Amino acid sequence: MSNVCFRGQTIVDSLPNRYDVDSVAFILLEIRILDLIDPRKPIPFMVLMLLLAASVLSWGISLKKLGVLRRAQEGNRAFMRAIRKAEGFEQIATASEQYRNAPLVTVFDFGYTELVRQVKLKRKPYSQIALERNLQLGASEEMSRLESNIGWLATIAAVSPFIGLFGTVWGIMDAFNQLTNAGAASLRAVGPGIADALVATAMGLAAAIPAAIFYNHFGNMLRELQARMDDFGLEFLNLIDRTFPD
């Protein structure tokens, strides 16, 4: 390893004699990240690859789900504006075809299908319970679609730190093993093992923290969407009362 020069002197030469070279070896120790990803070390390599895969999966799910939920919110707002301009169920049904990304459209489809069936049989709605159940089924179907794969984020957020901790413990064990083989206390001997341990810790946190943040953020967005669908169900029933007065 070459010494770093500064004004014609190396760092080691410029140190007072009372400092041993090994006491500042951490400055001169050249540990590259790519050197830590070594297939010849199967356990650390497997830990890093597993955490890398978890991080990629977490970001992939998060970015995709973020787009889906934002489009759902925007679709709901646009659909509600169309409803307020409509003069009856037929116009709402026609307008709903333009907002298929809106979860409220699915809820409306379930309720409207049941409403049409009842009107065909008795020319007016006769079972509010059946209508409420169909509206709830529509909301449940949409929530199942919107919540898909979000459970992976919770799993990654919970498990990744422990996988990183396993890599940390393994790296420290390897460092002590190298220290034993070296026969003398030296950062050059324990450096690679400690580096493996620290990288495993960092990778575990890098995978877990974004997953936890996105999971909580999506939870808030989903609760808002669920509340919107519940409110829409009430508005649907109120519209029926206005359209088919007793």
N, C-alpha and C positions, 0 to 999 in steps of 0.2 A: 504494500500500500504506500503510495507516494505521500510525502508530507506537503502540506499547504504552505506556499511561500507568501510572505508579507514583508515588503520593503527589503528584499534580499535575504530574509531569514525565514526559516520554517517556524510553524507554531511551536513545535516541540523544542527547538533551539531557543526560542524567546521566553520559554517558561523558566521560572526560578528552579534551582536545583532541588529544592525540597519537594517538588511535584514529580511523582513518578509518571512515566509515559502512560501506564495503564490507567491512571486516574483521570486522564482526559481522552481515553480511547473512544468514548462515546462520540467525541467530536470528529475523530478521524475514521471511525468505523463506517464503512461504505456498505449499507444494506439496501438493496434495491427491491422494490415491491415484486418485480417479476421473478427475482431470485427466491422469494418466499413461496411463490406458487410453483412448487417443485413436485412433479409426479413421483419422484423417488421417495418422498415422504408421504406415504399413502393416507395417514390419518389427518394431518393438517391440510393436505390437498383436498380430501373429501369434504372436510369442514368448510373450507373456503368455497369450493364449487357448490356445495349445498346452500350456503348463505348467498352466494351470487345468484343462483337460480331463484331463491326465495325473493331476493330484491327485485330481480327482473319481473317475476310473476306479480309481485305487489304493485310495481309501477304500471305494468300493463293493465291489470285490473282497474287500478285507480284512475288512470287517464281515460280508459274506455267508459267506466261507470260515471265519471264526472261529466263527460259529454252527454251520456244518456239522461242523467238526471237534470242537467241544465235544459236540454231539449224538452224534457217532460214539463218542467216549470214554465218555459216559454209557451209551449203548446197549450197548457192549461189556461194561461192568461189570454191567449188569442181566442181560445174556444169560449171562454166566459164572455169576452166582448161580443162574439158572434151571437151568443145566446141572448144577451140583453137587447140586441137589435132585432132578433127574430120575433115573429108574431104567433108562432104556434109550433107544435112538435114536428110537423112536416118540414118546416124551414130549418129547424134545428138539426133534424136528421140529414138534410141535404148539406148543411154547412159542416157537419161533423166529418164528412168525407175529406175535407181539406186539412184536418188536424189529427191524423192518425197517430202521431207521436204523443198526443195528450192522453194521460191516463183517464181523465174525465170522460173522454170519448168512449172508452171501453165500459165505464160505469153507465153512461147514457145508453149504449147499445143494449146492455143487459136489461135495464129498466124499460127501455122503449119496446123491446121485443115482447116482454111480458105485458106491457100496456096494450099493444096491438092485439095480442092474443085474447085478452079479456074483452076488449072492445068488439072484436069480431063475434065473440060468443054472446054478449049481453048488451052490446052497444054503449057500454060505459064500464069504467073500472069497478070491480066488485070485491076485490081482495087486496087491501092495503098491505097485509102481512106478506102476501106473495110478492108484491112489488118491492117491499123492503128487503126481502130475502134475495131477490135477484140483484138489487143494487149492491148488497153486501157481497154477493158472489163476484160481481164485476170488480169491486174494490179489492177483494182478496186475490183475484187473478192478477191484477195489475201490481199489487204489492209483491206477489211472488216473483213476477218478472223483474221488477226493479231491484229486489233484494238478491237476485241470483249472483253468486260468486263473491258477495261481500263477506261471507263467512270465512273465506280464505284470508282476508286481511286480518281478521281477529286471530286466526290461527298463526299467521306469520308474526304478528305483533307479540303473541304470547310465547311462541316457541323459539324464535330466532335468538333472543338473549341467552337462552340456555344452551343452544348449539354453540354460540360464541363462547360461552363460559366453559364448555367442554374443550373447545380448541385452546382456550387460555390455560386451563389446567394441564392439558397435554403438552403445550409449549413450555410451561414452567418445569414439568417433569423432565422434558428433554434437555432443558437448560441445566438442571442439576446433574443429569446424567453426563452431559458434556463436561461439566465442571469436575466430576469425579474422574472421568477419563483423562482430563488435562493434568490433574494432580496439583494444580495451583489456581488460586483465585484470579481469574482474568476475564475482563469483559469480552475479549476476543473469543473466549471459549463459550460463554453463556449468551453472547449477543444474538446469534441466530435463533436460539430457542425462545428468548424473551421477545424478539421481534415477531416470531410466529404467534406467540401468546397475545401480544398487543394488537396485531392485525386481526386475529380472530375476534377479539373483543370489539374492535372498531367495526368490523363487518357485521357482527351480530346487531349492534346498535343501529348501523346504517340501514339494515333491513327492517328492524322492528319499529323505529321511530316514525318513518313516513307511513308505514302501514297503520299504526295506531292513530296518527293524525287524520288520515283519510277515512278510517273506519268511523271515528267520532263525527267527522264532518258529514259523511254520508248518512249517519244515523239521524242527525238533525234535519237534513234535507228530506229523508224518508218520512220522518214524523210530520213535517210540514205538508208533504204530499198526501199523507194519510188523513190529516185534518181537512185538507181541501176536498178530498173525496167524500168524507163524512158530511161536510157542509153541503156539498153538491147533492147528495142524496136527499137532504131535507129540502133543498130548492126544487128538486125534481118533483117531490111529493106536493109541495106548495103549488107548482105549476099545474099539476093534475087537478088540484082542487079548484084552481081558477078556470081551467079549461072545461072541466066537467062538474059544474056546481050541482048540488042536490036539488 
